[in-house]
Amino acid sequence: RFLVLHKELDADDGELTRTNKVRRGFIAEKYDVLIDALYGGKTSQYIETQVKFEDGRTGSVSATLRIDDTKTFVPVKAAA
């Protein structure tokens, strides 16, 4: 299962360090509703998050995200 986030992860929003490493604990708290939806079998989930712009203003971004399942395939054995 996977989903595409409604915004890029950003250091200004506290989601990344200044060296672009993911702050996993912060992400787990901020996007807990999406994590629950992924593991709960939902096909979509609404989310609204606060964002900080480069000029210091704040705003909110909201979206209903689609959650998709991927197909898995049996590995093909290599020819001898």
ABEGO torsion letter per residue (X at the ends): XBBBBABBBBAAAGABBAAGBBBAAAAAAAAAAAAAAAAAGBABBBBBBBBBBAAGBBBBBBBBBBBBBBBBBBBBBBBX
